Amino acid sequence: MPNTADLTSLRDSLPSVTGVFPGPKAQAILDRRAKNVPSAVLCNYPLVIKRGQGAMIEDVDGNRFVDWVGGVGVMNVGYGQPKVVEAVKNQADNFFHSMANISTHKGYIDLAERINALAPTKQGVNKTMFVNSGAEAIENAVKIAKAYTGRSNIIAFSGAFHGRTALTSTLTAKKTFSAGIEPAMGGVYRATFPYLYRAPKGYSKEESIQYYLDNIQYIFEQGVPANQVAAFVMEPIQGEGGFIPAPFEYVKALRKICDEHGIMLIADEVQTGFARSGRLFVSNYWKENGCAPDIIAMAKSIAAGVPLSGVTAGVDIMDKVQDVIVGGIGGTFGGNALACASGLQVLDIIENEKLADRALKVGKLAKEGFEALQDKYEEIGDVRGIGSMVGLEFVKDRDSKEPYPELVAKIIQTAVSKGLVIEMAGVKSNVIRFLCPLVVTEDQLNAGMDILDASIQESLAELK
Ligand SMILES: Cc1ncc(COP(=O)(O)O)c(C=O)c1O
């Protein structure tokens, strides 16, 4: 077991990778992984973690990395938060699990109550149910919307990622996630996501937004009539799709369309939630702009790495479900006691440590660093994001905007070998995403930026 002095020094340390990477201990485990775990559970990095603290992780050979991925948006409050660890240990002393259908535990109710008070849905007076993963949250959100509206069709977006289950891989745009496992779920239609960087050439922002809104009318005319649509499912900032924020002007118009036709707006805040954007949810910004969603699906950073996800919606919507699908939402592990204990601490930490403000500060510093790199490298076509959810899109040239996935793949592998963990995103695999734990120090952020710069330079030299 690591001693506290070790953990403190890891929290404040800087990246360092020495000798061969991966080291011998990591390599031995990776070899066993290759023999025992299917390759379709992708192994993107030769990184074998031993422990984590703050925004830093240490591998089994003692190498240290600044982590800009955070378990893909799970570690917003940082690794090894003492209060989270203590709460989970205390809960473990009492009991691990109590199935919500059988015996109620207070942690579930406490967490539901707090999220209900905080979640910026349109109705504002909420109920919350818990499940285990992002995909399950989306599955349940869709069931709730269908039950409430009595309609069976859903509109998702180009570039969307909502998970890997049968329904959510149908909702997900990139078909490498579902090709070969057909049939897909029926009743799913796809609108074009308002991707401003790739709007028709020469269009102003307003013209681009109108262009994307026209696509919705086209779907109503030639895909599915509006009065047969239960919900739009939208990521407020697309994650896997390439870190693309939906312009608030577009969401306002979409909200109006939903209201005109009795369609639910589901915000998939699985990756964007829990202070990442500078608010608890991006839906807070939506609400400020008069376009709050009806239903919010959340997961990832909700419980700092203990599996938990949730769906929050207005009381009227939630209370209708039982009339339609009796006992049809939930599941054995949903709202697990260890996870709820952790989730309550996460909310305290976000509040007490002002993590939403911290997300704005870290995001500003990161964006400034990325924009400086954009001035230096023609291949960075776009830098975009909200708060600390920032993406860099790489292109072969700024005029054609042809995606440059080979460069991104090389940069990522080079960076990890130097002590920076970054991840790819985008349907064309040409975006690097910034999803760093919000507790990262300025020195760690700068060290990561230097590694990124060196990795871009080296990767470009190799490709030319
Ligand atoms: C926006 C979004 N929705 C849903 C999911 C699926 O979550 P999970 O992998 O926990 O099922 C993800 C995962 O990356 C996501 O980013």
The ligand as a Gaussian input file, in Angstrom:
#p B3LYP/6-31G(d) Opt

LIG

0 1
 C      -21.475000      11.404000     -24.572000
 C      -21.384000       9.966000     -24.177000
 N      -22.504000       9.266000     -24.013000
 C      -22.481000       7.973000     -23.635000
 C      -21.284000       7.327000     -23.438000
 C      -21.273000       5.881000     -23.033000
 O      -20.833000       5.773000     -21.735000
 P      -20.324000       4.354000     -21.161000
 O      -19.048000       4.042000     -21.854000
 O      -20.167000       4.601000     -19.689000
 O      -21.403000       3.375000     -21.463000
 C      -20.085000       8.024000     -23.603000
 C      -18.787000       7.347000     -23.411000
 O      -17.751000       7.790000     -23.817000
 C      -20.132000       9.379000     -23.982000
 O      -19.023000      10.092000     -24.158000

